[in-house]
């Protein structure tokens, strides 16, 4: 076990194997139109059709998508936005950019996604909106959360940065709430070759507002009609690549899920916790296990040239730049941040590599 070829956490070479990425790029270069052109328009139509929603508006990245979705939904400085604290500070970044205040809510023990019961109690703080993060590719209990939110007049924003293609009862991630946000960072289940993002919605007013906000807040060229605008546009090359990749998304998700199933079966007798679901509501963006003394396992795997990571080691409310005197009580979130570790799980990871990872993890516990 000590002499193996390095296994990365993610490999763009393996994930993109067999794709023709040159032809779509040539298409853009031959048109000589690089921003907000035909490729962007076509991708927005194709992705909204895939999701089963009326509108898709692309932006520069997933964090911009969150911020512009909040602004388009009417969230303003001083408002309260409910969110989780275990998802990498991305929603918190967007909330703080507006001048709103994050209301951190604990997560479910089994899925590490937003707890409906904790959200129900948090409604007494009268949040304007809630960001529901489908973490690691696992759909949250978004139906229950959306029902409570709408009864209370709270806007539901789905964070789908890690859940492209996840579905429940035939509905896609991004089609449950009032508006949804996607990232197309290269490691995502649907990834570009640079940054990119999008919002998806059935609300025409929100879609129109985001189209305005993504381009300086222009009501007409050089006429700023909406406050809070920015330069946040997906370029034509990224859109062309995403159009090439979108038809492969479900196949890639199935490949990710099959790796997760193999891991779950192989680790069932070990003293660790595996992802709860390997059904269609989980697209295995990240395969995350939980165990005590996770750093010892990481060290063992590192010595065997197997890459791991921690998504994410510091809860949002404990980040030094925003640490508050009155910290919320988030016991499940904080325990998870101490225990989680991510194993390689991506399209193109070979069967032999999966077996090596399984053998290495089992060796750690059984040696």
Secondary structure, DSSP 8 states (H G I E B T S, - for coil): --S---B-S--HHHHTTT---HHHHHHHHHHT--BSSHHHHHHHHHHHHHHT-SEEEEES-HHHHHHHHHHHTT--TT-EEEE-SSSTTHHHHHHHHHT-EEEE--B-TTT-SB-HHHHHHHGGG--SEEEEE-GGGB--SHHHHHHHHHHTT-EEEEE-TT-TT-EETTEETTSSSSEEEEE--TTSSS--SS--EEEEES-HHHHHHHHHHTBTTEEETTEE-STT--B---BHHHHHHHHHHHTTHHHHHHHHHHHHHHHHHHHTTSSSB--S--STTB--SSEEEE-TTHHHHHHHHHHTTB-EE-TTSS-GGG-TTT--SS----HHHHHHHHHEEEE---TT--HHHHHHHHHHHHHHHH-
